[in-house]
Amino acid sequence: MSECKLNHSQADVKSKYESQAAFLPEEMQPLFTNFFKNEHSQELLNEVFHLLKKYDLASEKEKNERTNRLNLILKNV
């Protein structure tokens, strides 16, 4: 994933999540529900946004890597 200079709001992240939710493992839904109940650092919001961005188009290997990283983030917030 490339570096992005844009800062993404929590609303941006939620919108990106909603557009990709059908492609994510079902067990991640409650983790995201919990994630959106709280405020997070700009760095974390940007990271989650970019892990979700074009998730549906990623290779299986890339999806697995993104899923693992998302799980690490979502289970520790």
N, C-alpha and C positions, 0 to 999 in steps of 0.2 A: 504494500500500500504506500502511496506517495504522501509526502507531507502536504498539508493544506494550511493555508494562511488564514482561512476563515474561522471565526469562532461560531460554534453552533449552540443555539439556545436549547433549553430542555424541551421546548415545544418542537424544535427541529428534530431532536432525537426521537421524541415520541412519534412524530409523523413518519420518520424513517422506519421506526420499529413497526408501526402499523402497516406500512407498505411491504414489509418483509416478513411479517409474523407468520404467514402461511408457509414460508420456506424454512423457518426455524424449528428446532425440536420442540415438541409440545410442552415438555417439562420446563422450558424456559419461561413460559407465560407468567407463572406466579413470581418468578424472580424479577421480571421486568415490571410487573404490577408494583412490587415492593420498591424497586428502583425509582419509579416515577413518583412515589409518595414523598421523597426527600429531595433537597437541593444538593447539587454536586459541584465540584470544582470545574472550571472551564476546561482544564486539561482532560478530566475524566469524561465530560460530555463530548468533547471532540473525539476522543478515542473510541467511545461507544458508537458514535455516529459513523465513523469510518469503518468500524468492524461490521456494521449493518449495511453500509453502502454497497450496492450491487451484490449483496450476499447471494441472491438467487442466480447470479451469473457466474459465480465462482466455481472452480473445479472442486471435486469431492475432497481432495487433499486440503485445499484452501478453506473450504467450509469447515472441515474438522478443526483446523488451526484456529479459525475465527470463533467457532463454538467453544473450544477449550478456553480461549482468552476471555470470551464473554462470561463463561461460567465462573472463572476466577474472579473477575470484576464483580459480577452480580452477587456472588455468594459472600463477598467481603465488604459490602457497603451497608 
